[in-house]
Amino acid sequence: MSVASTNNISVKKKLPDWGTSIFAIMSNMANEYNALNLSQGFPDFNCSDELLSLVQHFQEKGFNQYAPMPGVPVLRNVISDTIKKVYGRSYNPDTEITVTSGATQAIYTAISCIINKGDEAILFDPAYDCYTPDIEANGGIPVRIPLNPDFTYNWNEVRRNISSKTKLMIFNSPHNPAGSLLTKVDIEQLIEIVKDTDILLLSDEVYEFIVFDNEKHESFNLYDELYKRSFIISSFGKTFHTTGWKIGYCAAPVYLMNEFRKLHQFVVFASNTPIQYAYAEYLKDEKNYSLLSEFYQKKKDLFAEMMSDSNFKVLPCMGTYFQLLDYSNISDKNDMDFTEWLTKEIGLATIPLSPFYENGSSSKVIRVCFAKQDDVLIKAAGILSSL
């Protein structure tokens, strides 16, 4: 642990090897060079008018003070009902569901509940960027296992990396940035690995309602062996096009949720009150989440069709609103240099894949966000197809 000092005041750094996230770097670069921004993962269109009206309604009705620490009861009840409807899993809304200030906060809190100094946590490269620093901030040791080149799991490698220090395994499906999904076979392998252990699981399912081509999202809620040892995390921001509202939730058996709430109360205590009430009303209508895959399928297909004659290889995308593009037929630059060139010289900002790996990656792949208006996707595809 390194020490930072200024004017004889020193601070022992918890994360000495971490700087600004690649998302902030590329978005800032996009702004500086006035580039079309397909880098950071958020929609460029607004949420529904109905949802906006609901927020205004609850604000005007005076729902503007602290919410209860676990979240407003009506929202927790609707979340419980929705999980039961979609996955057949029953959670007690009073003791097993907590509303959080975004999925990122939920992930940090869950990891902090489990990981102590010297504990190991297994995660998979490429990995979303918050997992490893969360582990390290708690004194833990991240054990990063590369996915196969096609972003499938090497379960023999998983077995080889489990030790007496393994306390947690982190999964993300649908997967950011790869767009891949855990399969039924993957779930069977995972159950076989963990069933006779005390290993806990964190399942990051924030894109649970964005799955394509009739594929199935294998939620950990569907499997008793996984459910009983899992923190399962989702995000209203991803589901309802409201990433800036920063509301998510964690569902877990009561013995895990008890520990989660001990920390949650001192991290944020409670999340935005009128927005919670608005989500509770909006979530009651099944169509507000059940049609999301169809909505994004059209955008994914539009972009892929526009890119079909380009020099990029459009890689498979089974979920999320991210598309990976292989640029190996276009440039020998590494992905960091290529995205910088693409932003500064061509006017289009994307995300390189190498920052999602522990030791970088030599693959020539970039990530594009297609949660954008159709005219933006058409314009972006035109720029990329000209290369």
N, C-alpha and C positions, 0 to 999 in steps of 0.2 A: 504494500500500500504506500503510494508516494505522498509527498507532502508539498503543498502549495503555500507560498508565503508572499506577503506584501506588507511593507512597512513594519516588519518584525512580527506580524501576526500570521500564524501558520494554520493551515487546514489540512488534515490528513484526508486524502482523496479516496472515496469509495470506488469510483469508476475512473481510474487514471487513464485508461486506454480508450475511453469513449469520448467522441466529440459530437458535433451536430449530425442529426439523422440525414440519410440520403434524401428523404422526402423533402425536408426543409431546404437542403442544398439545391436540389433541382427546381423546386418551386421558386426560390429566390433568383436562380439563374434565369428561369423563364420570365420572371417579372423584369429583370434587368435588361434582357435582350428582346423583350416584347414578343416572346415566342408563344405559339399555340401550346397550351399546357395539358398534356395527357400523362403527366407524371404522378402527382399525388392523387390518391384514390378517393375522390369525392365527386358527386354529380355536379354538373354545371346548370342543372335545372332545379326548380323549386319543388318542395313537397306539395301535397294536395291542398287545395283551398279549404277543404273540410277540416283537415288537421290544423291549419292555421287559425281557422275560426274557433275551433275547440280550445286552443291555447288562449286566445283572446277572451273567450267566454269565461274560462276559469280564472284568468287574471282579473277581469272585471267583477267577478263574483267574490273576490277577496281571498282566493287560495294562493296567497303570496308569502306566507310565513314558512318556517321550517316544517318539512315533512317528517314523519316518524323515521327514525334511524334506518330501519330495514326497507323503507319505501312505503308509499301510501297503501293502505290495505286493499283498496279497490283494484289497484294495478297488480299487486301480487296475486290477488284472486283470479284476475283475467289471465295473467301469465300461467298460473297453475292450470286453468281450464284449457288454455291453448296447447300447452305441452301434453296434456291428457288427450286432447282431440287429435293432435298431429302424431304423437308417438306412443300413446297408450300408457304413459308413465304418470303416476300420481305423486305430486309433491305437496306437502303441507304448506300453504301460503304463509302461515304464521311463523313457521320455524325453519323452512327449507328453501326459501326464495328471498334474495336480497337485491334490491334495485341499486345500481351503482352509477357513478359518474363516468359512464363510458366503459367499453370492454377493456380498455387499457388499464384502468384503475382496478377492475375486477381481476385481471390477470396478475397485476402486481400484488394485490392483497392475497390472492390464493397462493401464489408462490411463497410469499412471506410467511404464510401460515405453516408451511411444510418444511421449507429449507432453512437449516441452521448451518453454522460453520462446519465445513468439511463434508457436508452432504452432497451427493451427486444427483443431478437431474439430467435425464436423457432428452434430447430434442433432435430434430432432423433438419439437415441442410438441403436446400435453402430454407431458412427459418425467418419468420417475421422478426423484426429487429428488436422488439422489446423483451423477448424471452431471456436471452443471455444476460443483459445488464440487470434484470430483475433477480436472477439467480445469484450473480456476483455481488450485488448490493447486500444480499443476505448472507454472504460468506460461503455460498455454495460453489460447487464445481460443475460447470456445464460440460456434459459429454455429448458432443455433436457428431451424429452419425449421418454420413451423406446418403441421400436417396439415390437410387439408380439413375442413369442418364435420362430415362423416360419418366422420372419422378415417382417411381414405384418403390416399395419398401423391401429392403434386404433383411429379412427376419433372422437369418443366421447371424448377421452382423449385430443385430439388436441383442440376441442371446449372449454373444461374446462380450458385450459391453456392460452387461448387468453385473453388479458386484454387491457386496454386503452394504456398501454405502449408498446404493441407489434408493432414493426415497420418492422420486417423482419421474413420470414420463409425460411429455407435452406433445399433444397432437393438434393439428389444425386442418380441418376438412369441412367444406371446400377450402383448398389450400391457396394462401397468398404467400408467394407470388406465382406458384406453378399452375394454378387452376386445376389441379388433380383432386381425386376423391379417394378416400379410404373405401375399399371394397369389402364385400362379405367375407372373402378369403382372408383379407387383412385382419378383420375383426376376429375371426376364428384363431388366427395365429396369435394375436394380442391376448385373447382370453387364455389360451394355453400357457403363455409366458407368465401372466400375472396371477393366475388363479390360486396358487399356493404360496403367494408372497404377501408382504405388507406394502407393496409399492402402490402409491396413489397416482391418480391421473388428472391431468388438466386437459379438457377438450375445448378448444377454441372453435366455436361453431357460428361465428358472426355472419357468415354467408350462407347459413342453413337454408334459406329460401331462394337461393340463386344457383340452380342446378339445371344443366342443359341436356338436350337430346335424350330425354326420357331416362336419364340416369337417376339413381336414388341416393339421397343423403343418408349415410349410415350413422345416425346420431348415437352417441353412447347411451342415450336414454332408452334405446331399443333393447339393451342387453343387461340382464340383471347383474352379471359379474362385473361389468364396467360401471354401471350406474352406482353401485354400492361403494365404489372407491373414487368417484369422480367429482371434480368441480366442472360443471358444464356452463359455458359462458356464451352469451349472445349479445346482439347490439341492435337497438331500435334505429340507430343512425344508419346502418347499412340497409335495414329492411324498409324504412320509410323515407329515405333520401334526406335525412336530417343529421348528418355527421356532426355539424356544429352545435347541436343541442347536447351532445355528450351524455346520453343515457343508455345504459345497458343493464344487464342483470346476470346474476349467478344463481344457479340451482345446484343443490348438493344435499345429500343425506344430513340429518340433523347433527350428527356427531362432527361432521366437517363444517357445517354452516355455523355451529356454535363458535368454532375457532375463527372462521372468516369474519363474523360480526364483531368479535373482540377487537380486531384490527380495523375493520371498516369504520367503526365509530370514531376512531382517532385519526383516520386518514381524511375522510370527507364529512363524516357524520351523516349527512343526508344530501340527496340530489334535488334538482329543480322541481318545485312543487306543482305549479300549474301545468307544466309539461307532462308530469307523471299522470295527472288526472286526464289530460287530453289523450295521451297514449292509451289509457285504460278504456276510454270510449271508442277510440279508433280501432283498437285491437279486437274488439268484440265482433267486428265484421270480417269474416274469414277471407273475403275477396281482397282485403287490403294487404294480405301477405301471400295468399295462394296464387295470385296472378303475377307475382314478381318474376318468377323464372321465365314465363312467356314474354314479359316486357323486355327483359334483358336478352333473351334469346334472339329477338329481332335485331337488337343493336349489335350483338356479337356476329350474327349472320351477315348483316349489312357490311360491317367492317371487313369481315373475312372475304366476302364477295368482292369488295372494292380492292382488296389486296391480292386477289388470286393471280393476277398477271404481273405482279411486282417481282423484284429480285429477292424479297424477303421470303423466308419459310414461315408460314403461319402454323404454330405448334398447337397440338390439341388443347382445348379448354373445356373442361367438364363442369366448372363452377366458378363462382366469384364474378366480378366485372373487370377482370384483367386478362389481357391477351399477350402471350409471349411471342416474340418475333426473333427468328434467327437471321442475323445479317451477314453470315459468313460468305455469301456470294457477292457482297458489296464492299467490304472493308476488312483489312487485316488489323485494324486498331483494336485494342482491348476495349471492353464495354464501357469503362469509365471515360476513356478518351473519345469513344464513338458518341456517347450521349452528350458529352460537352460540345463536340463538333456539331452534332445534330441540332443542339439548342442554339449555339452562337452563330453558326454559319447557315443553317438551313431553316431555322425558325420553328423548331418543334421539340418540345421537352418531353422526355420519357425517363424511365428509371433503369439503370444498369442492374444486372442480376447479381454481380459478384458481391455487393455489400451484404447480401442475404446469406453468405457462406462464412464459415469461421476463418478460412484462409484464402478467401477470394475464389474466383473461378476463371478458368481460361475459355469457357464457352462464350461464344459470340451471340449473346441473347439479351434482349431488352424487354421491359414490361411496359405495356400500354394500357391505360385505363379507358374502357369504352363506355363508362357511365357519363356519357356526354350527349348533347343534342345531335340529331342526325346530321345536320348541316356541318357541324364541327367534325364529326367522324368522316364525312365525305371529303371535307377539305384536308384533314390530316392524312387520309389514305391517298389523296392525290399528291401531296407533298412526298410521302414515303415511296409511292410508286414511281416517282420521277428519278429515284436514285439508282 
